[in-house]
């Protein structure tokens, strides 16, 4: 059922908030815990719809996963006996990361499993993951264009692979590494550009040896199987992709000053912070510490007079999910902000380049779309439009943040999917003084 929302011009956001648990880490904690011998305890897990879909999927494959009274989660892994063929279709909802990683993990075992998802997920291409899995020996029957629903069958004896993904993708890298856990020999992924290294970090936390070596602008990652994982404790740090919405809101709403605690500062995820700093953003970080193998910090953000910049294309993997909200910041900056080399955005929950361009253009922003990016000319933002969210949580939240600083309110047609990644978005923004109404 669709439910809309409208953001009204707001003044002087202030307060202290804690960033919600990181979605990428949450997916991996559940999946690796399900593969491991013994028990894994996860604290700080993001309780979003995507993560609940991953929990349901791994449960159907044989793991025992339970939420405790204190909000932590316990995962009793399948360990040496391995994942089993599910009795029913594995429904991954809207979880693109979840389904791609789970398909890689499942292919390592003797298994036959059919995967599906919601309408949005069924429209997204899976070939970039399926191609290397086929190279390793898995059998795949899919809908037209290698889309869901699809069935993976494996004899549990995959061959190791030496694979160079054509596109920078942490999901592809992760799926290959998970599929290689039970292979006899070395599985290698050669990245042309660095992507998120959460899977490598998490595999090490579960007892696996992961070798990495820098090469040019990328790296070579390898594991030697078979590998037995062992249950551990995972404390999920705060999600920088979710914190980005409150950060940009504070930067563009005059008089704002906010404090965000527990934000993960992994260098493969901080491209947005680097870009905003180049734009003149007043963002101060302190209280650095470690949590779950990741560096975290607290951020202090003040309203700033931003200026346009050209974002280096090689920075894209470290901020690929943040371009819609960066475009919102660019709409209030002086001059042009150029974002190229981001064609990966066209195969997200929506075509995020076109969706972002439409969001801005309908609200009076001068924006030009190209095949692999966009150019945003900052200035006065009139607002006043009703925006189509395309069932994409990041487009929906970006539109609402735009409305907080526009001259007129901005409305979205559907806010229901925001819960996939940020179930507390409305409460958190309200605590800072944002004037957002839901229907």
C-alpha positions in Angstrom: 0.0 0.0 0.0 1.4 3.4 -1.0 1.7 6.2 1.6 3.0 9.6 0.6 4.9 12.2 2.5 5.6 16.0 2.2 8.6 18.0 3.4 8.0 21.7 4.3 10.7 24.4 4.4 12.4 24.1 7.8 14.7 26.2 9.9 17.6 25.5 12.1 17.9 21.7 12.4 19.6 20.8 15.7 20.2 17.9 18.0 22.2 14.7 18.6 21.3 11.5 16.7 22.8 8.0 16.3 23.3 6.6 12.8 21.3 3.5 12.2 23.2 0.2 11.7 25.0 -0.2 8.4 23.0 -2.2 5.9 26.0 -3.7 4.1 27.5 -4.9 7.4 24.1 -6.2 8.6 23.6 -8.3 5.4 27.1 -9.8 5.7 26.8 -10.5 9.4 23.7 -12.6 8.9 25.0 -14.4 5.8 28.4 -15.3 7.2 26.9 -16.2 10.6 24.6 -18.6 8.8 27.5 -20.3 7.0 29.7 -20.6 10.1 30.2 -23.3 12.6 28.8 -22.4 16.0 26.9 -19.3 17.1 27.2 -15.7 16.0 25.9 -12.8 18.1 25.1 -9.5 16.2 24.4 -6.2 18.0 23.4 -3.0 16.3 21.8 -4.8 13.4 19.7 -2.6 11.1 16.1 -3.9 11.5 15.1 -2.8 8.0 12.9 -4.6 5.5 16.0 -5.6 3.4 17.8 -7.2 6.3 14.6 -9.0 7.4 14.4 -10.4 3.9 18.0 -11.7 4.2 17.2 -13.2 7.6 14.2 -15.0 6.1 16.2 -16.3 3.2 19.1 -17.7 5.3 16.5 -19.3 7.6 14.9 -21.0 4.7 18.4 -22.3 3.7 18.8 -24.0 7.1 20.2 -21.4 9.6 18.5 -20.7 12.9 18.2 -16.9 13.5 16.5 -15.3 16.5 16.1 -11.8 17.9 16.8 -11.5 21.6 15.0 -9.3 24.2 17.8 -6.8 24.2 17.6 -6.2 20.5 20.7 -8.3 19.6 20.4 -11.3 17.2 21.7 -14.8 17.5 22.6 -16.9 14.4 23.2 -20.6 14.8 25.1 -21.4 11.6 24.9 -24.4 9.3 28.6 -25.0 9.6 30.0 -28.3 8.3 26.6 -29.7 7.3 26.1 -26.8 5.0 23.1 -25.0 3.6 20.2 -27.1 2.4 17.8 -26.9 -0.5 14.8 -24.8 0.7 11.2 -26.2 0.8 9.9 -23.1 -0.9 11.0 -20.2 -3.1 13.5 -17.9 -1.4 11.9 -14.5 -1.4 14.5 -11.7 -1.0 12.0 -8.8 -1.2 13.8 -5.6 -2.4 17.2 -6.7 -1.1 19.6 -6.4 -4.1 22.7 -6.9 -2.0 21.1 -9.7 -0.1 20.0 -11.8 -3.1 23.4 -11.4 -4.9 25.4 -12.4 -1.9 23.1 -15.3 -0.9 23.2 -16.7 -4.4 27.0 -16.8 -4.3 26.9 -18.4 -0.8 24.3 -21.0 -1.8 26.2 -22.0 -4.9 29.1 -23.3 -2.8 26.9 -26.2 -1.5 25.0 -29.1 -3.0 21.8 -27.3 -3.4 18.9 -26.4 -5.7 17.2 -23.1 -4.8 14.8 -20.8 -6.5 15.1 -17.1 -5.8 12.6 -14.2 -6.4 11.9 -10.8 -5.1 9.5 -7.9 -5.3 8.6 -6.2 -8.6 11.6 -3.8 -8.3 14.1 -6.6 -7.6 12.7 -8.8 -10.4 13.5 -6.0 -12.9 17.2 -5.7 -11.9 19.9 -7.5 -13.9 21.7 -10.5 -12.2 24.0 -11.5 -15.0 27.0 -9.8 -13.5 26.8 -12.3 -10.6 25.5 -15.3 -12.5 28.2 -15.2 -15.2 31.1 -15.9 -12.8 29.0 -18.5 -10.9 28.4 -20.3 -14.1 32.1 -20.2 -14.8 32.6 -21.9 -11.5 30.2 -24.7 -12.4 26.8 -23.6 -11.0 23.7 -24.2 -13.2 21.3 -21.3 -13.6 17.8 -21.1 -15.1 16.5 -17.6 -15.1 13.9 -15.3 -16.4 14.6 -13.4 -19.6 17.7 -11.2 -19.4 19.1 -13.2 -16.4 16.5 -11.7 -14.1 14.6 -13.1 -11.1 12.9 -15.4 -10.6 15.8 -17.8 -11.2 17.0 -21.2 -10.0 20.5 -22.1 -9.0 21.6 -25.7 -8.9 25.1 -26.8 -7.7 26.8 -30.1 -7.0 28.8 -28.4 -4.2 32.0 -28.9 -6.0 32.6 -25.6 -7.7 35.9 -24.8 -9.4 37.9 -21.8 -8.3 38.0 -18.9 -10.7 40.3 -16.0 -11.6 37.8 -13.3 -12.5 38.0 -9.7 -13.5 34.5 -8.0 -13.1 33.7 -5.7 -16.1 32.2 -3.2 -13.6 33.3 -2.2 -10.2 30.9 -4.0 -7.9 31.4 -5.1 -4.3 28.3 -7.4 -4.7 30.0 -9.3 -7.6 33.3 -9.6 -5.7 31.5 -10.8 -2.6 29.4 -13.4 -4.4 32.5 -14.9 -6.0 34.4 -15.0 -2.7 31.5 -16.6 -0.9 31.1 -19.2 -3.7 34.8 -19.9 -3.5 34.7 -20.8 0.2 34.2 -24.5 -0.4 36.2 -24.7 -3.7 39.5 -26.6 -3.8 42.1 -24.0 -4.6 42.5 -20.3 -5.0 39.6 -18.0 -6.0 40.7 -14.6 -7.2 38.9 -11.4 -8.0 40.8 -8.7 -9.9 39.2 -5.3 -9.3 40.0 -2.5 -11.8 38.7 0.0 -9.2 38.5 -0.4 -5.4 35.1 -1.3 -4.0 33.8 -1.8 -0.5 35.9 -4.2 1.4 33.3 -5.2 4.0 33.2 -8.8 2.9 37.0 -9.2 3.2 36.9 -7.6 6.7 34.0 -9.8 7.7 35.5 -13.0 6.4 38.6 -12.3 8.4 36.5 -11.8 11.5 35.0 -15.2 10.9 38.4 -16.8 10.7 39.2 -16.9 7.0 42.5 -15.8 5.5 41.9 -13.2 2.8 44.8 -11.9 0.7 44.7 -8.5 -0.9 47.3 -6.8 -3.1 47.0 -3.3 -4.6 47.3 -3.0 -8.4 47.0 0.3 -10.3 43.6 1.8 -9.2 42.3 -1.5 -8.0 43.3 -4.6 -6.1 43.6 -8.3 -6.3 41.6 -10.3 -3.7 42.0 -14.0 -3.2 41.0 -16.8 -0.8 42.2 -20.5 -0.8 39.4 -23.0 -0.1 38.0 -25.0 1.4 37.5 -22.6 4.3 35.6 -23.3 7.5 34.1 -20.2 9.1 33.6 -19.9 12.9 30.9 -17.9 14.7 31.9 -14.7 16.3 30.5 -11.4 17.8 29.7 -8.6 15.4 28.9 -5.1 16.5 27.4 -3.3 13.5 28.6 0.3 13.1 26.4 3.2 11.9 25.6 3.5 8.2 27.3 6.4 6.4 24.8 6.1 3.5 21.9 6.7 5.9 23.8 9.4 7.8 24.2 11.2 4.5 20.6 12.4 4.5 20.8 14.2 7.9 24.3 15.6 6.9 23.0 17.2 3.7 19.9 18.4 5.5 22.0 20.3 8.0 24.3 21.7 5.3 21.4 23.2 3.3 19.0 24.3 6.0 20.1 27.7 7.3 21.1 27.9 11.0 21.5 24.2 11.4 24.0 22.4 13.7 23.7 18.7 14.3 25.8 15.9 15.9 25.7 12.4 14.5 27.2 9.5 16.5 28.6 6.1 15.5 29.2 6.7 11.8 31.4 4.2 10.0 34.5 5.8 8.4 35.7 2.9 6.2 37.7 4.6 3.4 35.7 2.6 0.8 32.6 4.4 2.0 33.6 8.0 2.7 33.7 9.4 -0.8 30.6 11.6 -0.1 32.3 13.2 2.9 35.4 13.9 0.9 33.3 15.5 -1.9 31.2 17.6 0.5 34.5 18.8 2.1 35.7 20.0 -1.3 32.4 21.8 -1.7 33.1 23.8 1.5 31.0 21.7 3.9 31.6 22.3 7.7 31.9 18.7 8.8 34.1 17.9 11.8 34.9 14.4 12.9 36.1 13.3 16.3 36.0 10.4 18.8 37.5 7.9 16.4 37.3 4.3 17.6 36.8 0.7 16.3 33.7 -1.3 16.2 33.2 -4.7 14.5 36.5 -4.4 12.7 35.5 -1.0 11.3 36.6 2.6 12.3 33.8 4.7 13.5 33.6 8.4 14.5 31.1 11.1 15.5 30.3 13.9 13.1 29.5 17.6 13.8 27.7 19.3 10.8 26.8 23.0 10.4 25.0 24.8 7.7 27.5 25.8 5.0 27.7 27.9 1.8 28.5 25.2 -0.7 30.3 25.5 -4.1 30.1 23.3 -7.1 32.8 20.8 -7.9 33.7 18.1 -10.4 33.6 14.7 -8.7 36.4 12.4 -9.9 34.9 9.3 -11.6 37.3 7.0 -9.7 35.6 8.1 -6.5 32.3 6.6 -7.6 32.6 3.1 -5.9 33.1 4.8 -2.5 29.9 6.8 -2.8 27.8 5.1 -5.4 24.6 5.1 -3.2 25.1 8.8 -2.3 24.8 10.5 -5.6 21.1 11.3 -5.4 21.6 13.1 -2.0 24.8 14.7 -3.3 22.8 16.1 -6.2 20.4 17.6 -3.7 23.4 19.3 -2.0 24.6 20.5 -5.4 21.2 22.1 -6.1 22.0 24.6 -3.3 25.6 25.1 -4.1 27.1 28.0 -6.1 28.1 27.0 -9.6 28.1 23.6 -11.4 28.6 20.2 -9.9 29.6 17.5 -12.4 29.1 13.8 -11.7 30.3 11.4 -14.4 31.3 7.8 -14.5 28.3 6.7 -12.5 26.4 4.6 -15.1 26.2 1.9 -12.4 23.3 4.0 -11.0 21.1 3.0 -13.9 20.7 -0.5 -12.6 19.9 0.2 -9.0 16.4 0.1 -7.4 15.5 2.6 -10.2 17.5 4.3 -12.9 18.9 6.6 -10.3 20.4 9.0 -12.8 17.1 9.7 -14.6 15.1 9.6 -11.4 17.4 12.2 -9.7 17.3 14.4 -12.8 13.5 14.3 -12.8 13.4 15.0 -9.1 15.6 18.1 -9.5 14.1 19.4 -12.7 10.5 19.2 -11.4 11.6 21.4 -8.5 13.1 24.1 -10.6 16.8 23.0 -10.6 18.9 23.4 -13.8 20.2 19.9 -14.4 21.6 18.1 -17.5 21.6 14.4 -17.9 24.3 12.4 -19.8 24.8 8.7 -20.5 27.0 8.2 -17.4 26.1 11.1 -15.1 24.7 14.6 -14.7 25.6 18.2 -14.2 23.7 20.2 -11.6 23.7 24.0 -11.6 23.1 25.3 -8.1 20.9 28.3 -7.1 17.5 29.1 -5.7 15.4 25.9 -5.5 11.7 26.6 -6.0 10.3 23.2 -5.0 6.6 22.8 -5.0 6.4 19.6 -7.0 5.1 16.1 -6.3 7.9 13.6 -7.1 7.7 10.1 -8.2 9.9 7.9 -6.1 10.1 4.9 -8.5 9.9 2.6 -5.5 13.4 3.7 -4.6 14.1 4.6 -1.0 17.1 6.8 -1.8 15.2 8.9 -4.3 12.3 9.2 -1.9 14.5 10.4 1.0 16.5 12.7 -1.2 13.3 14.4 -2.4 12.2 15.0 1.2 15.6 16.5 2.2 15.4 18.8 -0.8 12.0 20.0 0.4 13.4 21.1 3.8 15.4 23.9 2.2 13.4 24.6 -1.0 11.1 27.7 -1.2 8.0 25.5 -1.4 7.1 22.1 0.0 8.2 18.9 -1.9 5.9 15.9 -1.9 6.7 12.2 -2.8 4.1 9.8 -4.1 5.2 6.8 -1.9 7.3 6.6 1.2 6.6 3.0 2.1 9.9 1.7 0.7 12.0 3.9 2.9 11.7 1.2 5.6 13.9 -1.1 3.4 17.1 0.8 4.5 16.1 3.4 7.1 13.0 2.4 9.1 13.6 5.3 11.6 14.1 8.0 9.0 11.0 10.0 9.9 11.4 9.9 13.6 15.1 10.7 13.4 14.5 13.7 11.1 11.7 14.9 13.3 14.0 14.8 16.3 16.2 17.3 14.5 13.3 19.7 13.8 12.6 18.7 10.2 9.0 19.4 9.1 8.0 16.3 7.3 4.4 15.0 7.2 3.4 11.4 6.3 0.0 10.2 5.1 
